[in-house]
Amino acid sequence: MSFSNTETPADKPADPYKAENKTEPELKEKVDDLVNFITSCKFGMMTTRIESSGLLTSRCMALAAKEGGGVDLLFHTNTESGKTDDLNSDPKINIAFLNPTGEWASVSGEADIITDRDVVRKYYSPTLKAWLGDLEDGTHDGGPEDPRIGVIKVKAKTATYAIATRTAVGRALEIARGTVTGSAPNVNKLRELSEEELGQWRQQNP
């Protein structure tokens, strides 16, 4: 069900910013720009649903790796943490990325909690020991065989992002022009990737 608070003229877009900035290039360019932006950000906010309350919560997570041609995102996790409880009850997830200039990306999908040791070893980083610590029981030492270490794999279903098409000065001038004229500023590449497009990309980039 959609929401509307007013009736706009039929010959004009109700969301001028989106109409002015949304672009539809070839699939490769759409995905490459998304992947490059995510890689440059490194850190994203992972949003899950809390089982006990149904409320949403977000945590800052460092990107560990990418699969599926770059669109499926992998993160290290402590399997005994709250986020694994959340994902066990509801695997739907969102990862949001933002940089200091206001460029952003939002990736929605479903998550798997992977505890297979071959996968954990493949993506293991020694810095994990600092976060998990050594419990001094010979098993839970923060090393690659520590059973607390898992991998959260986010299979992207949809993605939306906006990256700048102008310098900071150029964006400021364009916004100032829009303030005076009432026309939406053209400052970003606003793009959306559908589930079908992401599936096509994975098939082309196994």
C-alpha positions in Angstrom: 0.0 0.0 0.0 1.4 3.4 -1.0 1.2 6.6 0.9 0.2 10.0 -0.5 -0.5 13.2 1.3 -1.5 15.3 -1.7 -2.5 15.3 -5.4 0.2 16.7 -7.7 -0.1 17.9 -11.3 -0.3 14.9 -13.7 2.3 16.3 -16.1 5.0 16.8 -13.5 6.9 14.3 -11.3 5.9 14.3 -7.7 9.5 13.6 -6.8 11.6 16.0 -9.0 14.9 15.0 -7.4 14.5 11.4 -8.3 13.3 12.2 -11.8 16.3 14.5 -12.4 19.0 12.2 -11.0 17.9 8.6 -11.7 20.0 7.0 -14.4 19.8 3.7 -16.2 23.2 2.7 -17.6 24.2 -0.8 -18.7 24.1 -3.4 -15.9 27.9 -3.6 -15.7 28.3 0.1 -15.0 25.5 0.0 -12.4 27.1 -2.9 -10.6 30.7 -1.7 -10.9 29.9 1.7 -9.5 28.0 0.1 -6.5 30.8 -2.3 -5.8 33.5 0.3 -6.0 31.6 2.6 -3.7 31.0 -0.2 -1.1 34.7 -1.1 -1.3 35.8 2.4 -0.7 33.5 2.8 2.3 34.7 -0.5 4.0 32.3 -0.1 6.9 28.6 -0.4 6.8 25.6 -0.3 9.1 24.0 -3.7 9.4 20.3 -3.6 10.3 18.5 -6.6 11.7 15.2 -7.3 13.5 15.3 -8.0 17.2 13.4 -11.3 17.9 12.0 -10.4 21.3 10.6 -6.9 20.4 10.3 -6.8 16.6 12.2 -3.5 16.6 15.1 -2.8 14.2 18.7 -2.4 15.4 21.9 -1.4 13.5 25.5 -2.2 14.1 28.7 -1.0 12.4 30.4 -3.8 10.6 33.6 -4.1 8.6 33.3 -5.6 5.2 35.4 -8.8 5.1 35.0 -9.9 1.5 32.6 -10.0 -1.5 31.2 -12.8 -3.6 28.7 -13.1 -6.5 30.6 -10.8 -8.7 30.9 -8.3 -5.8 27.2 -8.0 -4.9 27.1 -10.5 -2.1 28.7 -9.2 1.1 30.6 -11.1 3.8 31.2 -10.0 7.4 32.9 -11.7 10.3 30.8 -12.4 13.4 30.9 -13.8 16.9 28.3 -16.5 16.6 27.4 -15.9 20.3 26.4 -12.3 19.7 23.0 -10.7 19.4 23.1 -10.2 15.7 23.2 -14.0 15.1 20.2 -14.4 17.3 18.4 -11.8 15.2 19.3 -13.4 11.9 18.4 -16.8 13.1 14.8 -15.7 13.7 14.6 -13.4 10.7 17.3 -13.5 7.9 16.1 -10.3 6.2 18.8 -7.7 6.4 19.9 -4.3 5.2 23.5 -3.0 4.9 23.8 0.8 4.5 27.0 2.7 3.5 27.7 6.4 3.7 30.7 8.6 3.1 31.5 12.1 4.4 30.3 13.7 1.2 26.8 12.3 1.4 27.1 9.6 -1.1 25.3 6.5 0.0 24.3 2.9 -0.8 21.6 0.6 0.6 21.7 -3.1 0.0 18.8 -5.3 1.1 18.7 -9.1 1.1 18.9 -12.2 3.2 21.7 -13.4 5.4 23.2 -16.8 6.1 25.3 -17.5 9.2 28.2 -19.7 8.0 30.2 -21.7 10.5 31.9 -24.1 8.0 35.6 -24.0 9.1 36.9 -24.0 5.5 35.0 -20.8 4.9 36.0 -19.3 8.2 39.7 -20.1 7.5 39.4 -18.6 4.0 38.3 -15.2 5.3 40.0 -15.3 8.7 41.8 -12.2 9.8 44.3 -12.1 12.8 42.7 -8.9 14.0 39.6 -10.9 15.0 41.5 -12.1 18.1 41.4 -8.5 19.4 37.6 -8.5 19.3 36.9 -12.0 20.5 39.8 -12.4 23.0 41.4 -15.5 24.3 39.3 -17.3 26.9 42.3 -19.4 27.8 40.5 -22.7 27.6 42.5 -24.0 24.6 39.5 -23.7 22.3 38.1 -20.2 22.3 41.4 -18.4 21.5 40.3 -16.0 18.7 42.2 -18.1 16.2 40.8 -19.6 12.9 39.6 -22.7 14.7 37.7 -20.8 17.4 34.1 -22.0 17.0 32.8 -18.6 18.0 34.0 -17.2 14.6 31.5 -17.3 11.8 30.8 -15.5 8.6 27.6 -13.6 7.8 26.9 -13.8 4.0 24.4 -11.3 2.7 22.9 -12.3 -0.6 21.7 -9.0 -2.1 18.1 -8.9 -3.3 17.9 -5.2 -4.2 20.3 -2.2 -4.0 19.9 1.6 -4.3 22.7 4.1 -4.3 23.6 7.7 -5.1 27.1 8.8 -6.1 28.1 12.3 -7.0 28.4 13.5 -10.6 29.9 16.9 -9.6 32.6 18.2 -7.3 31.6 19.7 -3.9 31.7 23.2 -5.4 29.7 22.0 -8.4 27.0 20.5 -6.2 26.8 23.6 -4.1 26.3 25.7 -7.2 23.7 23.4 -8.6 21.8 23.3 -5.3 21.9 27.1 -5.1 20.5 27.3 -8.6 17.7 25.0 -7.7 16.9 27.1 -4.6 16.5 30.2 -6.8 14.7 28.6 -9.8 12.7 25.8 -8.0 14.2 23.2 -10.3 15.6 20.0 -8.9 19.4 19.9 -8.8 21.2 17.3 -10.9 24.0 16.3 -8.5 24.0 12.5 -8.3 23.8 9.2 -10.2 20.7 7.7 -8.5 20.4 4.1 -9.4 18.4 1.0 -8.4 19.3 -2.6 -8.9 16.4 -5.1 -8.9 16.5 -8.7 -7.8 16.3 -9.8 -11.4 19.3 -7.6 -12.4 21.4 -8.9 -9.5 20.5 -12.5 -10.4 21.5 -11.9 -14.0 24.8 -10.4 -12.8 25.6 -13.5 -10.6 25.0 -15.7 -13.6 27.4 -13.7 -15.7 30.0 -13.5 -12.9 30.0 -16.8 -11.0 
